[in-house]
Structure formats: C-alpha cells, structure tokens
Amino acid sequence: MDDGSIATEDAIADLERLRFAWRGDAFEFALLTRLADLYVDTGKYRNALHALRQAASHFPQSKRSQEVVQKMREVFAGLYLADSGVVVPPIKALAIYDEFKELTPLGKDGDRLITHLADRLVEVDLLDRAADLLDGQVRYRLEGEEKARIGARLALIRLLNREPQETLAVLDVSRVELLPDDLRLQRRHLRVRALSELKRDEDALALLKDDSTADAIRLRADILWNRRDWAGASRALSRLVPPSPPDRPLNEVESRTITNLAIALTLAGGRGRLISLNKRYKTAMAETAHRETFKLLAGDIDPSTNRTIADELKSIAPAQAFMTSYRDRLQNGPLSAIN
C-alpha cells in the first residue's frame, strides 16, 4: 500500500481476512489498531471505532490499551465537534452516537458535542431525537444558567414539534433563578406560546403585561389573531411596522408582517388605516412576494368588495408570527445560535 502496489481499500480487505485467520495475541492487536487508522483515513469512522473497541476489550492487559481507548475518544469526539473538520451526515452521526455514546466526554466538551449533534438533527427535522439528546443534558448533566439555556432550546424544539404541554414541563424542570435578561425573556416567551397553544390565553397575556419587546408584540398579535380580535391584532401588528419603509427592499419577515397587518385591518373594518398603510408601503410592497395580496387588501377598492374579502379572510389560518420568527432564525443558523 505504501509503495502504491495496492489501493487502500484492497489493503483493508487483506488485513481483515488476515485478522480472522490470526487471533489472540499481540499480532491481532496490531492488526486492529492498523485497521482503525486505515478506516479513519477512508472516512469509515464506525468501522474504526469497532476495531478500536475490539482491541481495547480483547487485550486489556496490553501496554497500549489506554492509548487505544484515548484514540477511540478522539475519533468519536471528532465526528461531532464543529472545529474538527470531519463532516458526517446527520443520520449516520446519530447512529454512531447511539452505538458509542459511552465515549461522550465529561464536562463542557461533552455538552458541546451533544449541542452540535442536536443542531445537526434539527437541520434535518429529526426533532424527537434532538429533544432526547437535550433532555438528557437538562436532567442529568447541566446546572445553573447553562441548564436554563439548554432548557430553552429543548422547549423550542418541543414547540416546533407541537408539544406545548411538554414545553411547559421542560421550562419547569430547567427553571433557574437570576438569569440574564435575554434568556429570562426568551423562556417567558416560550412559556407564553405554549400556554396559547393550550388555549390558556388569559394566562399567556398576563405574562406579557408590560413587555414591549418585539417577540412579545408578535406573541400578543398571534394570541389576539387566534381569538379573532382583529382590532387588537391590528394594533399589535402596527407596533411592528415602522411609520415609513426602510431605505432598502423589504425582507420576507417585514413584508409578511405588513400583509398580516393589512389582513387584520380588513377584518377589523379599519379602512382609513388601510389607506394610510397603502400610502406608506405601496411602493415598497410592490417589490415583494406578497404584492398581489397587499394590493388586493389595501389598494383602491370599493367598500362592498372590501366586505366580501373580509368574509373570505375569516377562514384564514392564524399568522403565528412568533413561531415563524423562530423558524426563520433556524433557516439562517443552528438551534444553538438562538439564545
């Protein structure tokens, strides 16, 4: 193999055959460790870990057994830590983790490994498995602020997976006093969203009292939208729309919010505010994917047509702007980046 007479794959096949023909002494130990190196070189990490595990378990008295165990830990950790340069598909990474999870490091390195794997699983919509990983962290590995932070990520996954009752349970079990303001607000907003999905609107709105953050306004708008309180929803959405458009094209979130405001104003009968919104945003909205809807709602139409549109809009599903905001953030970065 070194002089190019055979390919690495052929060398691996020959060594595997030799290993089954020769068992039980230092020669087999050497074969296993050599095979592990070749498997790592060819990206077959599960095979490498199997070879190393056999070397460590079959030859515990070897002077090099501790080296083999350390090699196993390094190979395993390298599959999940973002700075290792190793890229393994999420499904395969999960399968290897399930088989060799006892190699998860203690302390911060282990927490970082689990966080990175959970990010990969969320990317491919394996929310249940990501939740299982983070649940173990919250219940058994973490304390203090980090427990509350990972608990918030787990609560978000539960919400995305339409499990509001489990969301509340996660927030309860990861409750910690004296948290930074941003984390405290995030956890409160996740609780509000879970309560609203459980139809506990009054409890949810009570938690938003005196909260003027953008996420709180989105939540309040969602709750009022679900209750068909179009006047209240339009007032909340209006707080998210600046008096004039920015000096750049509107992004998807901005144009969607303006469209939702137009819908709420239509259903509330706020024709005067619709006209004002149209004057301010007609040009900016003309360059967005929502231009036709906005033009239909806020353009120059007669009152009878407006009433017909309002009747049709009453069957539209809720905007759910708060969860949409989180989904947009997940499209632009990993779960762990949402703090």
Beta strands, then each sheet from edge to edge (+ up, - down):
end
